[in-house]
Amino acid sequence: MKQTLAIYVLIALAVVTANLPFLTERVFGALPFRRGGQAAIKPFWLRLAEVLVLYLLVGAIGVGFEASLGNVFPQGWQFYAITLTLYLVLAYPGFVYRYLMKRSA
């Protein structure tokens, strides 16, 4: 895979996975969330936990892309703080859709 394609695939994957927890009531988009044996609305803490787990998954895929293209460079805490912040910015449209948009009754 060429470097440019890997970057575009990783960005597209990050956009999709950052918004996934806010667009569906399923856990990780696959498992139904049930409370008391029946379907329920996911709480915010579960959505946040999904975002963090998906951030780690996208990061691991990014490291895999980097390893397939050459050397994996060591990163400090600053790199992870910035990428997590950017990932949360990518999740903002899903957050707005779920919590801030007014829905007609």
SULFEN-V395857 format. One record per residue. RES is the residue in three letters. PHI is phi in whole degrees, 0 to 359 (999 if undefined). OMEGA is omega in radians with two decimals (* if undefined). BURIAL is b if it has 24 or more other ideal C-beta (glycine too) atoms within 12 Angstrom, else e. Layout:
RES:PHI:OMEGA:BURIAL ; RES:PHI:OMEGA:BURIAL
This chain:
MET:999:3.12:e ; LYS:285:-3.06:e ; GLN:298:-3.13:e ; THR:297:3.11:e ; LEU:297:3.13:e ; ALA:299:3.13:e ; ILE:295:-3.13:e ; TYR:295:3.11:e ; VAL:296:-3.13:e ; LEU:294:3.11:b ; ILE:294:3.12:e ; ALA:297:3.10:e ; LEU:297:3.13:b ; ALA:295:3.14:b ; VAL:297:-3.11:e ; VAL:293:-3.08:b ; THR:288:3.11:b ; ALA:291:-3.10:b ; ASN:267:-3.08:b ; LEU:305:-3.12:b ; PRO:298:-3.10:b ; PHE:270:-3.06:b ; LEU:262:-3.11:b ; THR:220:3.09:b ; GLU:269:3.10:b ; ARG:272:3.12:e ; VAL:282:-3.07:e ; PHE:58:3.09:e ; GLY:74:-3.06:e ; ALA:231:-3.04:e ; LEU:266:3.13:e ; PRO:291:3.10:e ; PHE:271:-3.12:b ; ARG:234:3.06:e ; ARG:226:-3.12:e ; GLY:70:3.09:e ; GLY:86:3.13:e ; GLN:231:-3.09:e ; ALA:299:-3.11:e ; ALA:218:3.10:e ; ILE:276:-3.14:e ; LYS:294:3.06:b ; PRO:285:-3.08:e ; PHE:298:-3.11:e ; TRP:298:3.11:e ; LEU:290:3.08:e ; ARG:297:3.12:b ; LEU:295:3.10:e ; ALA:297:3.08:e ; GLU:299:3.13:b ; VAL:300:-3.12:b ; LEU:293:3.11:e ; VAL:294:3.12:e ; LEU:292:3.03:b ; TYR:300:3.12:b ; LEU:296:3.11:e ; LEU:296:3.12:b ; VAL:295:3.07:b ; GLY:298:3.11:b ; ALA:294:3.08:e ; ILE:295:3.08:b ; GLY:298:3.08:b ; VAL:296:3.08:e ; GLY:297:3.07:e ; PHE:299:-3.13:b ; GLU:296:3.13:e ; ALA:293:-3.14:e ; SER:286:-3.13:e ; LEU:266:-3.11:e ; GLY:164:-3.11:e ; ASN:281:3.01:e ; VAL:267:-3.09:e ; PHE:272:3.10:e ; PRO:291:-3.12:e ; GLN:238:3.08:e ; GLY:267:-3.11:e ; TRP:297:-3.12:e ; GLN:298:3.12:e ; PHE:300:-3.10:e ; TYR:290:3.08:e ; ALA:295:-3.13:e ; ILE:291:-3.12:e ; THR:292:3.07:b ; LEU:295:3.11:b ; THR:296:3.10:e ; LEU:296:3.11:e ; TYR:296:3.09:b ; LEU:293:3.06:b ; VAL:295:3.08:e ; LEU:295:-3.14:b ; ALA:279:-3.06:b ; TYR:300:3.11:e ; PRO:301:3.09:e ; GLY:293:3.09:b ; PHE:298:3.12:e ; VAL:298:-3.14:e ; TYR:299:-3.06:e ; ARG:284:-2.94:b ; TYR:247:-3.01:e ; LEU:251:-3.14:e ; MET:285:3.12:e ; LYS:279:-3.14:e ; ARG:256:3.11:e ; SER:280:-3.08:e ; ALA:273:*:e
